[in-house]
Structures are given as C-alpha cells and as structure tokens.
Amino acid sequence: MNARSNEFNRQRLYWALVVVIFLLFSLTAIPVKADVGPKPGMDFTFEFDGNASDITAGEMYECDQSDCSDARLLEELGPQGFRCTTTTCNSIAYGYADYHKIRITFADGRVLESNVFEKDAFNAVYTVTVTETSLQVKEKWKPFGFCFCGSALLLTLVLETLIGGMYFNLFGLPKAMLGWVPLVSLVTLPAVWYVFPLLPLPDFWVTGLSEGFAFSAEAGLLFLAFRGGVSLKHILGLTFLMNLLSFLAGLAL
C-alpha cells in the first residue's frame, strides 16, 4: 500500500511540476522585467555632443576578434537580445563574446556605429557619446548599491512558497514548517543578486557559482530549521526543485 501511495504521489508531483513549468514559460507574454536569478546584461545611456534625437532602432554585434572583423548580430533568443527605447538601450544574454559594438538609428536620419568595446562588470553600465559621425561607448564604474527589486523579490518568494506547499502536501510533510521556505530565500537572495555579480569572473561562472551557493545554503539552512522534522532526502529534493524552477522563471522573464 505504501509503495502504491508513493508512486501516486510521484505522479501527482510530476504533473504539478509540468503545470508550473508551463505557467512559467507562459509569463514570456507578460511585459515584465524581473531578475529571479542573475543574468548578465548591459545598459546604455546616451549623451549628445550636439543636437539630440530619439532612437528609432538599434543593433548589437558580438565579436571574437578585437577589431570585430567577425561581427555577428546578438541573437534574439527568449530574453536574450538587444532592445532600445527612444532614449536608452539594454541587452541581456546567456553569454557574451569578448568584444562588442552597437549600431543605432536616430529619428533625424543618422545611422551611427560605435567603437569596439569590452565588458567588465556582470551587469555593465555604459555611457554612449553621440557625435555627428560616430558613437563612443565607455563602460562606467558602478558602485555597489542595494535595490529592493520588489517585483522580482515577490515573484521569487511566491513561487518558492507555492512549490514548497505542493511538495509538503504531496509527501505529507508537517505544514507548520513551510514558513521557513520564504525566510531562507530572504537570506540567500541578497548574496545571489548583489554579491556574486561583483566577482571578476566570466558570466557563466558567476551564474553557476551563485546557483550552487543558493542550493547549498538553502539546503543547509532548512536542515537546521527543520531540526529532524523533515528528512535530508526531502530537503535536498525540495531545494533542488525550488532553485530549478526559480532559475527557469528568471530565464522566462
């Protein structure tokens, strides 16, 4: 009877997770910008040496050669891409090349190409000086600063609490302990969002290390908080699911 019940619970968990993943990717239709996990990016602000003009279109090129002789457009892939408003531009990528340049079209008819530039910070901020004939892109030093990021914080806490609630319900775990799930996330999120992106490492390593830290730290904190009320097997399973689906939500948004 126990084996049959466990198999039934596994099937229910499987289909519940399928529904959650489907809903996460349905969020791509919602125009919300949130960082459920760290994603490397670039933000461009424009300063005009002369008459200002609105931005009407923009392109970003990725290069492996320092002279950008092998320039290729940054591919639009889910959240990855280069996007502009009338006054600013930004990009998000799963991983950037070593060198970059941008090409901007302005409302006054100018189509200008930038110098070749690099990216140092995980979330890099650039000043683009616009002249009559060119764009000069320069990365700015961005001091450490705390951002509440309320929409991302709320989404993460709600998502992980829902996942925790389903897991506790399906496996008959003591629901009185569910309140520890969002509290543990509040401890780990500041490090994932604000400390790991400062590391002088390639974007891939920053993402991997931050996700590894989140999993390990949350599992350890839940183990201490539950004090034997939930087995280590369930703690590891729950922590893995929460971080996996939170990461997928970050990619979807």
C-alpha positions as CSV (number, residue, x, y, z in Angstrom):
1,M,0.0,0.0,0.0
2,N,2.8,2.4,0.9
3,A,4.6,1.7,-2.5
4,R,1.4,2.3,-4.4
5,S,0.8,5.6,-2.4
6,N,4.4,6.7,-3.0
7,E,4.0,6.1,-6.8
8,F,0.8,8.0,-6.8
9,N,2.5,10.9,-5.0
10,R,5.3,10.9,-7.5
11,Q,2.9,11.0,-10.4
12,R,1.0,13.9,-8.8
13,L,4.2,15.8,-8.2
14,Y,5.3,15.2,-11.8
15,W,2.1,16.6,-13.3
16,A,2.1,19.5,-10.9
17,L,5.6,20.5,-11.9
18,V,4.6,20.2,-15.6
19,V,1.8,22.7,-15.0
20,V,4.1,25.0,-13.1
21,I,6.8,25.0,-15.8
22,F,4.1,25.6,-18.5
23,L,2.9,28.6,-16.5
24,L,6.4,29.9,-16.1
25,F,7.0,30.0,-19.8
26,S,3.6,31.5,-20.4
27,L,4.9,34.5,-18.5
28,T,7.1,35.4,-21.5
29,A,3.9,37.1,-22.9
30,I,3.9,39.5,-20.0
31,P,6.0,42.6,-20.4
32,V,7.6,42.5,-17.0
33,K,11.3,42.9,-16.4
34,A,12.5,40.9,-13.3
35,D,15.6,39.1,-12.3
36,V,14.7,35.9,-10.4
37,G,18.3,34.9,-10.9
38,P,21.4,36.8,-12.0
39,K,21.6,37.3,-15.8
40,P,24.5,39.2,-17.4
41,G,23.4,42.4,-19.1
42,M,24.4,45.8,-20.4
43,D,22.7,49.1,-20.0
44,F,23.4,52.1,-22.3
45,T,22.7,55.7,-21.7
46,F,23.2,58.3,-24.4
47,E,24.8,61.8,-24.2
48,F,24.7,64.0,-27.3
49,D,27.6,66.2,-28.4
50,G,25.3,68.4,-30.5
51,N,21.6,68.1,-31.3
52,A,19.7,65.3,-29.5
53,S,17.5,62.9,-31.4
54,D,15.3,59.9,-30.5
55,I,16.5,56.4,-31.0
56,T,14.3,54.5,-33.6
57,A,16.3,51.2,-33.9
58,G,19.4,49.5,-32.6
59,E,21.6,46.5,-33.2
60,M,24.3,44.9,-31.1
61,Y,27.2,42.9,-32.6
62,E,29.3,40.2,-30.9
63,C,32.9,39.6,-31.9
64,D,35.7,37.2,-31.1
65,Q,38.3,39.3,-32.8
66,S,39.4,42.6,-31.2
67,D,38.8,44.5,-34.5
68,C,35.3,43.0,-34.8
69,S,36.1,41.7,-38.2
70,D,33.9,38.7,-37.4
71,A,31.0,40.7,-36.1
72,R,27.7,38.9,-35.8
73,L,24.3,40.2,-34.5
74,L,23.4,39.3,-30.9
75,E,20.8,36.6,-31.4
76,E,17.2,37.1,-30.2
77,L,16.6,34.0,-28.1
78,G,13.9,34.3,-25.3
79,P,15.0,37.1,-23.0
80,Q,18.4,37.3,-24.8
81,G,18.6,40.3,-27.2
82,F,19.3,44.0,-27.7
83,R,16.4,46.4,-27.1
84,C,16.0,50.2,-27.2
85,T,13.6,52.8,-26.1
86,T,13.7,56.3,-27.6
87,T,16.4,57.3,-25.1
88,T,18.2,54.2,-23.8
89,C,19.2,50.7,-24.9
90,N,19.9,47.5,-23.0
91,S,20.8,43.9,-23.7
92,I,20.6,40.5,-21.9
93,A,22.5,37.4,-22.9
94,Y,23.1,33.9,-21.7
95,G,26.7,34.6,-22.5
96,Y,28.6,37.4,-24.3
97,A,31.6,37.3,-26.6
98,D,34.8,39.1,-25.7
99,Y,34.2,42.2,-27.9
100,H,31.1,44.2,-28.9
101,K,29.8,47.1,-30.9
102,I,26.4,48.7,-31.4
103,R,24.7,50.4,-34.4
104,I,22.0,52.9,-33.7
105,T,19.4,54.6,-36.0
106,F,18.2,58.0,-34.9
107,A,15.0,59.9,-35.8
108,D,17.0,62.6,-37.6
109,G,18.3,60.0,-40.1
110,R,21.7,59.3,-38.6
111,V,22.8,55.7,-38.6
112,L,25.9,55.5,-36.4
113,E,28.3,52.7,-35.4
114,S,30.3,52.6,-32.2
115,N,33.8,51.8,-31.3
116,V,34.6,48.2,-30.3
117,F,34.2,47.8,-26.6
118,E,34.5,45.2,-23.9
119,K,32.5,44.2,-20.8
120,D,34.0,44.0,-17.3
121,A,31.0,44.1,-14.9
122,F,28.4,41.3,-14.7
123,N,25.7,44.0,-15.2
124,A,27.7,46.6,-17.1
125,V,26.6,50.2,-17.5
126,Y,27.8,52.3,-20.4
127,T,27.8,55.9,-21.4
128,V,27.4,56.4,-25.2
129,T,28.6,59.8,-26.5
130,V,26.8,60.6,-29.7
131,T,28.6,62.9,-32.3
132,E,27.5,63.7,-35.8
133,T,29.5,60.8,-37.2
134,S,30.1,58.2,-34.5
135,L,29.2,56.6,-31.2
136,Q,31.8,56.4,-28.4
137,V,30.9,53.7,-25.9
138,K,32.6,53.7,-22.5
139,E,31.9,51.4,-19.5
140,K,31.2,53.2,-16.3
141,W,32.2,52.1,-12.8
142,K,29.0,51.2,-10.9
143,P,29.3,51.2,-7.1
144,F,27.7,48.5,-5.1
145,G,24.1,49.5,-4.4
146,F,21.1,47.9,-2.9
147,C,18.0,47.6,-4.9
148,F,14.8,46.2,-3.3
149,C,13.6,44.9,-6.8
150,G,10.2,44.4,-5.3
151,S,8.6,42.6,-8.3
152,A,11.4,40.0,-8.6
153,L,11.5,39.5,-4.8
154,L,7.8,39.0,-4.6
155,L,7.7,36.6,-7.5
156,T,10.6,34.5,-6.1
157,L,9.0,34.3,-2.6
158,V,5.6,33.4,-4.0
159,L,6.9,30.9,-6.5
160,E,9.1,29.1,-4.0
161,T,6.4,29.1,-1.3
162,L,3.9,27.6,-3.8
163,I,6.5,24.9,-4.8
164,G,7.2,24.2,-1.1
165,G,3.4,24.0,-0.4
166,M,2.9,21.4,-3.2
167,Y,5.8,19.4,-2.1
168,F,4.8,19.4,1.6
169,N,1.2,18.4,0.7
170,L,2.2,15.6,-1.7
171,F,4.6,13.9,0.7
172,G,2.6,14.6,3.9
173,L,5.3,16.8,5.5
174,P,4.5,19.0,8.5
175,K,3.0,22.2,7.1
176,A,3.9,24.1,10.2
177,M,7.5,24.1,8.9
178,L,6.6,25.6,5.5
179,G,7.1,29.2,6.8
180,W,10.8,28.6,6.8
181,V,10.9,28.4,3.0
182,P,10.5,32.1,2.2
183,L,12.6,33.1,5.2
184,V,15.5,31.0,3.9
185,S,15.1,32.6,0.4
186,L,15.3,36.1,2.0
187,V,18.7,35.1,3.5
188,T,20.2,33.8,0.2
189,L,18.7,36.2,-2.4
190,P,20.9,39.3,-1.4
191,A,24.1,37.3,-2.0
192,V,22.8,35.8,-5.3
193,W,21.7,39.2,-6.7
194,Y,24.3,41.6,-5.3
195,V,27.4,39.8,-4.2
196,F,28.1,37.1,-6.9
197,P,27.7,39.6,-9.8
198,L,30.6,41.6,-8.4
199,L,33.0,38.7,-8.9
200,P,35.6,39.3,-11.6
201,L,34.7,36.1,-13.4
202,P,33.1,35.1,-16.7
203,D,29.3,35.3,-16.7
204,F,29.0,31.5,-17.0
205,W,31.0,31.0,-13.8
206,V,29.1,33.7,-11.9
207,T,25.7,32.1,-12.7
208,G,26.9,28.6,-11.9
209,L,28.5,29.7,-8.6
210,S,25.5,31.7,-7.5
211,E,23.1,28.9,-8.2
212,G,25.3,26.4,-6.5
213,F,25.6,28.7,-3.4
214,A,21.8,29.2,-3.4
215,F,21.2,25.4,-3.4
216,S,23.8,24.6,-0.8
217,A,23.0,27.4,1.6
218,E,19.2,26.9,1.4
219,A,19.5,23.2,1.9
220,G,21.8,23.8,4.9
221,L,19.6,26.4,6.5
222,L,16.4,24.3,6.0
223,F,18.2,21.3,7.6
224,L,19.0,23.4,10.6
225,A,15.5,25.0,10.7
226,F,13.6,21.7,10.4
227,R,15.6,20.0,13.2
228,G,14.9,16.5,12.0
229,G,11.2,17.1,11.3
230,V,11.9,16.6,7.6
231,S,14.4,14.1,6.2
232,L,17.5,15.2,4.3
233,K,16.2,13.5,1.2
234,H,13.2,15.7,1.1
235,I,15.2,18.8,2.0
236,L,17.5,18.2,-1.0
237,G,14.6,17.4,-3.3
238,L,12.6,20.4,-2.3
239,T,15.6,22.8,-2.5
240,F,16.6,21.5,-6.0
241,L,13.0,21.9,-7.3
242,M,12.7,25.5,-5.9
243,N,16.0,26.6,-7.3
244,L,15.5,24.9,-10.7
245,L,12.0,26.5,-11.2
246,S,13.2,29.8,-9.9
247,F,16.0,29.8,-12.4
248,L,13.7,28.9,-15.2
249,A,11.4,31.7,-14.2
250,G,14.4,34.1,-14.4
251,L,15.1,32.9,-18.0
252,A,11.4,33.3,-18.9
253,L,11.4,36.9,-17.7
